[in-house]
Amino acid sequence: MSSVEDFTDVTYEVEEGLAWITINRPDRYNAFRAKTVDELVLAFKTAWGDKNVGTIALTGAGDKAFCSGGDQKQRMETGDYGPSESGLFEVEALHRVMRDVPKPVIAAVNGIAIGGGHVLHVLADLSIAADTATFGQNGPRVGSFDAGLGSGYLARVVGEKRAREIWFMLRRLSAEEAMDWGLVNKVVPAADLKDEVRAWAKTMNSYSPTALKVLKQSFNTDTEQFVSIGNMAYTTLNMFTETAEAQEGINAFNEKRQPDFRAHQA
């Protein structure tokens, strides 16, 4: 894969200074495998290097899902998220580039934003949701977790109590609830979502790009420590996924049953 023209899991297009990055796996509810993550990283870097791009929108194909996180069917089939360019599952690099790209990133949440997909929308600078969107986490149900940005930064966004409720209770929030919790910036009818994103992008594209760049870097500084915490947690997660406890979670998910974690209580 050398350019956006080689993509299979993601589409990339630019219109009037706005780069649209779309996860294009609607048959898997826009869940990402390793190849998807590789393409997303390259898409963000392409938008970063394009002087004609001032803002970036991340969304999902279709009207059911923004992103449902890691592809659990792929994980069940092969024990991992499939092959990648580097041999690594580069999800940390994706989180990093979303924060580092010196241009505002808007999550256009067109459907479910669950698990790792929920983390992606949280990491975006701004989130605009369709009124049909839903939000939440899934990790503890399938033997997974996202420490660092996925939890610590989330607490900065919605507050400690609500972040813990999202992770400990695995509640599904409606778009209006997400708005009330400060998880999204605006909710619009699904048919108006892309036009609303375009309007926000047009406004930001009229401003000084250097001012926006420095402001984004300033906002990021206060939460940069969560990146290193996340790196450490990802090391733990790689080991944890090999355990019987984690395997019970993923097996139960794919067998469409409730997991039984009783044998693993501390």
NORDA-V589566 format. One record per pair of residues at least 6 apart in sequence whose ideal C-beta (glycine too) atoms are under 8 Angstrom apart, sorted by the first residue. I is the first residue (numbers start at 0). J is the second residue. D is the distance in Angstrom with one decimal. If there is no record, write none. Layout:
I;J;D / I;J;D
This chain:
0;6;7.4 / 0;37;6.5 / 0;38;6.9 / 0;41;6.8 / 0;84;6.2 / 2;41;7.9 / 2;45;7.8 / 3;9;7.9 / 3;11;4.1 / 3;38;8.0 / 3;41;6.8 / 3;42;6.1 / 3;45;5.6 / 6;23;7.9 / 6;38;4.9 / 6;42;7.5 / 7;23;8.0 / 7;34;7.1 / 7;38;7.5 / 8;22;7.0 / 8;23;6.0 / 8;24;5.7 / 8;31;7.5 / 8;32;7.2 / 8;34;5.6 / 8;35;4.0 / 8;38;5.3 / 9;20;6.4 / 9;21;6.5 / 9;22;6.0 / 9;23;5.8 / 9;35;6.4 / 9;38;4.0 / 9;39;5.8 / 9;42;5.7 / 10;19;7.5 / 10;20;7.8 / 10;21;4.5 / 10;23;5.0 / 10;60;7.4 / 11;18;6.9 / 11;19;7.2 / 11;20;5.8 / 11;21;7.7 / 11;42;4.8 / 11;45;6.6 / 11;46;7.9 / 12;18;7.4 / 12;19;5.1 / 13;19;7.4 / 13;46;7.7 / 13;49;6.9 / 13;51;6.6 / 13;52;5.9 / 14;197;7.7 / 15;197;7.6 / 15;200;8.0 / 15;201;7.2 / 15;204;7.7 / 16;51;6.4 / 16;52;6.2 / 16;53;4.4 / 16;54;6.6 / 16;200;6.9 / 16;201;7.8 / 16;204;4.4 / 17;52;7.3 / 17;53;7.4 / 17;54;5.2 / 17;55;7.4 / 17;56;6.1 / 17;196;7.5 / 17;197;6.3 / 17;200;4.1 / 17;201;7.8 / 17;204;7.2 / 18;42;7.7 / 18;45;7.7 / 18;46;4.0 / 18;49;7.1 / 18;52;4.6 / 18;54;7.4 / 18;55;4.8 / 18;56;7.0 / 19;56;5.2 / 19;58;6.9 / 20;39;6.7 / 20;42;4.5 / 20;43;6.8 / 20;46;7.1 / 20;55;6.4 / 20;56;6.9 / 20;57;5.1 / 20;58;7.5 / 21;57;7.9 / 21;58;5.3 / 21;59;6.6 / 21;60;5.5 / 22;29;4.2 / 22;31;6.6 / 22;35;6.5 / 22;39;7.2 / 22;57;7.8 / 22;58;7.5 / 22;59;4.8 / 22;60;6.5 / 22;65;7.9 / 22;66;5.5 / 23;29;7.6 / 23;60;4.5 / 24;30;6.4 / 24;31;7.5 / 24;35;6.6 / 24;60;7.1 / 24;70;7.8 / 25;59;7.3 / 25;60;4.6 / 25;61;3.8 / 25;63;6.8 / 25;64;6.9 / 27;67;7.4 / 27;70;5.7 / 27;72;6.8 / 28;63;6.4 / 28;64;3.9 / 28;66;7.8 / 28;67;4.0 / 28;110;7.8 / 28;111;6.6 / 29;59;3.8 / 29;60;6.3 / 29;61;7.5 / 29;64;4.5 / 29;65;6.6 / 29;66;4.7 / 29;67;6.3 / 29;110;7.9 / 29;116;7.0 / 30;66;7.0 / 30;67;4.6 / 30;68;6.0 / 30;69;6.4 / 30;70;4.0 / 30;71;7.1 / 30;72;7.7 / 30;73;7.8 / 30;116;7.6 / 31;39;7.2 / 31;66;6.6 / 31;68;7.2 / 31;69;6.3 / 31;70;6.2 / 31;80;7.6 / 31;90;7.7 / 31;115;6.8 / 31;116;7.9 / 32;69;7.8 / 32;70;4.6 / 32;73;4.8 / 32;80;4.9 / 32;81;4.4 / 33;79;7.4 / 33;80;4.3 / 33;81;4.8 / 33;82;6.2 / 33;83;3.8 / 33;87;8.0 / 33;88;5.0 / 33;89;7.2 / 34;81;6.1 / 34;82;6.9 / 34;83;6.4 / 35;70;7.7 / 36;80;7.7 / 36;83;7.1 / 36;88;6.7 / 36;89;5.1 / 36;90;5.4 / 36;92;7.6 / 36;93;5.3 / 37;83;5.3 / 37;84;5.0 / 37;85;7.8 / 37;89;6.1 / 39;93;5.3 / 40;89;5.9 / 40;92;5.3 / 40;93;5.3 / 40;96;5.6 / 43;55;6.8 / 43;93;7.6 / 43;96;4.5 / 43;97;6.4 / 43;100;5.4 / 43;104;8.0 / 44;96;6.3 / 44;100;7.8 / 46;52;4.8 / 46;55;4.9 / 46;100;6.7 / 46;102;6.8 / 47;96;7.5 / 47;100;4.7 / 47;101;7.1 / 47;102;7.0 / 52;102;6.6 / 53;102;6.1 / 53;103;8.0 / 53;200;7.3 / 53;203;6.6 / 53;204;3.9 / 53;208;6.1 / 54;102;5.9 / 54;103;5.0 / 54;104;7.7 / 54;105;6.6 / 54;199;7.8 / 54;200;4.1 / 54;203;5.2 / 54;204;5.8 / 55;100;6.7 / 55;102;5.7 / 55;103;7.2 / 55;104;4.8 / 55;105;7.0 / 56;104;7.7 / 56;105;4.8 / 56;106;7.8 / 56;107;5.1 / 56;196;5.1 / 56;200;6.8 / 57;97;7.8 / 57;104;6.4 / 57;105;7.3 / 57;106;5.4 / 57;107;6.9 / 57;119;6.6 / 57;120;7.9 / 57;123;6.2 / 58;65;6.5 / 58;106;7.5 / 58;107;3.9 / 58;108;7.6 / 58;109;5.6 / 58;193;7.9 / 58;196;7.9 / 59;65;4.4 / 59;66;5.5 / 59;109;5.7 / 59;110;6.3 / 59;116;7.8 / 61;109;7.6 / 61;110;7.2 / 62;109;6.1 / 62;110;6.0 / 62;129;7.9 / 62;131;7.2 / 62;189;6.4 / 63;110;4.5 / 63;111;6.8 / 64;109;7.6 / 64;110;4.2 / 64;111;4.8 / 64;116;7.4 / 65;106;7.1 / 65;107;7.6 / 65;108;4.5 / 65;109;5.5 / 65;110;5.4 / 65;111;6.5 / 65;112;4.4 / 65;116;5.7 / 65;119;7.9 / 65;120;6.4 / 65;132;6.7 / 66;112;6.3 / 66;113;7.8 / 66;115;7.0 / 66;116;2.8 / 66;119;5.7 / 66;120;7.7 / 67;111;5.9 / 67;113;4.9 / 67;114;6.3 / 67;116;5.3 / 68;113;5.8 / 68;114;2.8 / 68;115;3.3 / 68;116;4.8 / 68;117;7.2 / 68;118;7.7 / 68;137;6.5 / 69;80;6.0 / 69;90;7.7 / 69;114;6.7 / 69;115;5.1 / 69;143;7.6 / 70;80;6.3 / 70;81;7.7 / 71;141;6.3 / 71;249;6.1 / 71;252;5.4 / 71;253;6.4 / 72;253;6.8 / 73;79;7.8 / 73;80;5.7 / 73;81;5.3 / 74;80;6.1 / 74;249;6.0 / 75;249;6.0 / 75;250;7.5 / 75;252;8.0 / 75;253;4.6 / 79;88;7.0 / 80;88;5.1 / 83;89;6.2 / 90;115;6.9 / 90;233;8.0 / 91;229;6.8 / 91;230;6.6 / 91;233;5.9 / 93;119;7.6 / 94;118;7.3 / 94;122;5.9 / 94;148;5.7 / 94;226;7.7 / 94;229;7.2 / 95;226;7.0 / 97;104;5.7 / 97;119;7.2 / 97;122;4.9 / 97;123;6.7 / 98;122;6.4 / 98;219;5.5 / 98;226;7.7 / 101;208;7.8 / 101;211;7.6 / 101;212;3.8 / 101;215;6.3 / 101;216;7.2 / 102;208;7.3 / 102;211;7.1 / 102;212;7.3 / 102;215;7.8 / 103;124;4.8 / 103;125;6.5 / 103;200;7.9 / 103;203;5.3 / 103;211;6.1 / 103;215;6.8 / 104;122;7.8 / 104;123;4.6 / 104;124;5.0 / 104;125;7.4 / 105;123;6.2 / 105;124;7.0 / 105;125;4.8 / 105;126;7.3 / 105;127;6.2 / 105;196;5.5 / 105;199;6.2 / 105;200;6.7 / 106;112;7.7 / 106;119;6.8 / 106;120;4.0 / 106;123;3.7 / 106;125;7.1 / 106;126;4.4 / 106;127;7.2 / 107;127;5.9 / 107;192;5.7 / 107;193;6.7 / 107;196;4.8 / 108;120;5.5 / 108;126;5.9 / 108;127;7.0 / 108;128;4.2 / 108;129;6.5 / 108;132;4.5 / 108;134;7.6 / 108;174;7.7 / 108;183;6.9 / 109;129;5.1 / 109;131;7.8 / 109;132;6.7 / 109;189;6.9 / 109;192;5.8 / 110;129;7.1 / 110;131;6.6 / 110;132;5.9 / 110;133;7.5 / 111;132;7.1 / 111;133;5.1 / 111;134;7.9 / 112;119;7.5 / 112;120;4.7 / 112;132;6.4 / 112;133;7.2 / 112;134;5.1 / 112;135;7.8 / 113;133;7.5 / 113;134;7.5 / 113;135;5.6 / 113;136;7.2 / 113;137;5.4 / 114;136;6.3 / 114;137;4.1 / 114;138;6.4 / 114;141;7.8 / 114;143;7.6 / 115;145;7.0 / 115;149;7.9 / 117;134;5.9 / 117;135;6.3 / 117;136;5.9 / 117;149;7.9 / 118;145;5.5 / 118;148;6.8 / 118;149;4.3 / 118;153;7.9 / 120;126;5.2 / 120;134;7.4 / 120;183;7.9 / 121;148;7.6 / 121;149;7.2 / 121;152;6.6 / 121;153;5.4 / 121;156;6.1 / 121;182;7.5 / 122;148;6.2 / 122;152;7.3 / 124;215;6.5 / 124;218;7.8 / 125;184;5.1 / 125;199;6.9 / 126;182;7.0 / 126;183;4.2 / 126;184;5.7 / 127;183;6.8 / 127;184;6.0 / 127;185;5.1 / 127;186;7.8 / 127;187;6.7 / 127;192;6.7 / 127;195;5.5 / 127;196;5.6 / 127;199;6.8 / 128;134;7.9 / 128;174;4.5 / 128;177;6.3 / 128;178;7.4 / 128;183;4.6 / 128;185;7.3 / 128;186;5.0 / 128;187;7.6 / 128;192;7.7 / 129;174;6.7 / 129;186;7.5 / 129;187;6.7 / 129;188;7.2 / 129;189;3.9 / 129;192;4.7 / 130;174;5.2 / 130;175;7.5 / 130;186;5.5 / 130;187;6.8 / 130;188;5.6 / 130;189;6.1 / 131;174;7.0 / 131;189;4.9 / 132;173;7.9 / 132;174;4.6 / 132;177;7.4 / 132;186;7.8 / 133;171;5.3 / 133;172;6.6 / 133;173;6.2 / 133;174;7.3 / 134;171;7.1 / 134;172;4.4 / 134;173;8.0 / 134;174;7.7 / 134;176;7.9 / 134;177;4.8 / 134;182;6.2 / 134;183;7.9 / 135;165;6.5 / 135;169;6.2 / 135;170;5.9 / 135;171;4.4 / 135;172;6.0 / 136;145;7.8 / 136;165;5.4 / 136;166;5.4 / 136;169;5.7 / 137;143;7.7 / 137;169;6.4 / 138;144;4.5 / 138;145;6.1 / 138;166;7.3 / 139;166;7.1 / 139;167;7.6 / 139;169;6.6 / 139;248;7.9 / 140;169;5.9 / 140;248;6.5 / 140;252;7.1 / 140;258;6.8 / 141;248;4.3 / 141;249;5.5 / 141;251;7.7 / 141;252;4.7 / 141;258;7.8 / 142;239;7.4 / 142;240;7.1 / 142;242;7.9 / 142;244;6.0 / 142;245;3.4 / 142;246;6.9 / 142;247;6.5 / 142;248;2.7 / 142;249;5.7 / 142;258;7.5 / 143;236;6.8 / 143;239;8.0 / 143;240;7.3 / 143;245;7.0 / 143;248;7.0 / 144;150;7.7 / 144;166;7.9 / 144;232;7.2 / 144;236;6.5 / 144;239;7.9 / 145;229;7.5 / 145;232;7.5 / 146;228;6.1 / 146;229;6.1 / 146;231;7.8 / 146;232;3.3 / 146;235;7.8 / 147;225;4.7 / 147;226;6.5 / 147;227;7.7 / 147;228;4.3 / 147;229;2.3 / 147;230;7.2 / 147;231;7.8 / 147;232;5.4 / 147;233;7.7 / 148;222;7.6 / 148;225;4.8 / 148;226;6.6 / 148;229;5.2 / 149;229;7.2 / 150;162;6.5 / 150;166;6.0 / 151;222;7.4 / 151;225;4.3 / 151;228;6.3 / 152;222;5.2 / 152;225;5.0 / 153;162;4.6 / 153;165;6.8 / 153;166;7.9 / 154;162;3.9 / 154;163;7.7 / 155;221;7.9 / 155;222;5.9 / 156;162;7.6 / 156;181;6.4 / 156;182;6.5 / 157;165;7.3 / 157;180;5.0 / 157;181;5.5 / 157;182;5.6 / 158;181;7.8 / 161;180;5.6 / 164;170;6.1 / 165;172;7.7 / 172;180;6.8 / 172;182;7.0 / 174;183;7.0 / 174;186;4.6 / 175;186;6.2 / 177;183;4.8 / 177;186;7.6 / 178;185;7.4 / 178;186;5.0 / 185;195;6.8 / 187;195;4.7 / 203;211;6.6 / 239;245;5.3 / 240;246;7.9 / 243;262;7.8 / 243;263;7.5 / 244;260;6.4 / 244;262;8.0 / 244;263;4.2 / 247;258;5.2 / 247;259;6.5 / 247;260;6.4 / 247;263;7.8 / 248;258;5.1 / 248;260;7.5 / 250;258;7.8 / 251;257;6.4 / 251;258;3.7 / 251;259;7.5 / 252;258;7.6
